[in-house]
Amino acid sequence: MNNLYAKIYADPAFQQLQIKRSRFSWTLAALMLGSYYTYILVIAFKPELLAVPLGVDTIINWGIAVAVAIIVLGFILTGLYVWRSNGEFDSAIEAIVERVSASE
């Protein structure tokens, strides 16, 4: 069985899949961290931007709205990763495993 793992890992298609999956996950992580840290930097250096109320008769300000949007973005990016992982990445790895297993 360890020999099978070594063959799968050495397979060029598997290496390309690993690069593609890694690039995708790092892109999503950068989007999430970038939005979160931008929000924190705005709070630190320009808090008056987020202190503006959303409307005339509301106590909810832009800071709360942006914070909720960042949380929703986290759920959306997680769902996007799961959707693509369960579809494209899992089917590709199954094909690689079948091909390498058949060549043994």
N, C-alpha and C positions, 0 to 999 in steps of 0.2 A: 504494500500500500504506500509506503514512503517513496518507492520508486515512481509510482503514479504521480504523487505530488511534485516530485522533482521534474518529471516530464511536463506536467502542466505549467509549472513555474517557468521552465525554460522555453515554452512555446512562444513564438513571436506574437501570435494573435493575443495571447494572454497578457504579454507585456504591454502591447498597445492598449488593451482594455484597461489595464491598471493605470496607465498614463491618462487615458481619457476620463476614467472615474475619479482619479485624484485631481485632475484639473477642474472637473465639474464641482467636486465637493469644496475645493479651495475657493472657487469663484463664489459659491453660495456663502461660504464662511466670510469671505471678504465683504460681500454685500451686507451681511448681517452686522458684522463688527464695524464696518464703515458707517452704517446708519446709526448704530448705537453710540459710537464714539463722537460722531458729529453732533448728535443730540446732547451728549454730555458737555462737549466743548461750547455749544451755544448756551447751555445753562450756565457754564462757568464764566464766559466772556461777554455774552450779550443776552442776559436773562430777560431784558425788557421786550425782546422779540416774542418770547413765549408767554409773556404775562398779559398780552392783549386778549380781551374776551372774544369769544366766537361771535357773540351777538350783543345787542344792546341790553337785553333783559336776562342775561345768563351769567352765572358765576363760573362756568366752564371756560377755561382759557386755551390758547393754542398749545401750551405745554402739555396739558392733559391729552388733547387730541393727537398730538404727535407721539406721545408715549404709547397710547393705545394703538396707533398705526404701526409703531415699531414692534409691538407684541404681535399684532396680526401678521406683519411681515415675517416674523419668525415662524409662525404656524404655516404660512404659505410656502416659505422656502423649505421647511421640513417636508411638507406634503409633496412639493415638487421633487425633492430628492428621493423620497420613498416611491413615488410614481415612476420616475425614470429608472431607479434601481430595480424595482420589481419587474419592470417591462424590459427595457433594453439590456441592462447589465446582466440580469439573471439569465435571460435567454441566451445571451452571448457566452456566458460562462458554462451553461449547460451544453451548448454546442461544442465548445472547446473540450470539455471533459469527455463527451461522447466520442469525439474524434480521436483524442489521445488514448482513451481506453480501448477503442477498436484497433488501434495500431499496436497494442501490446501482444 
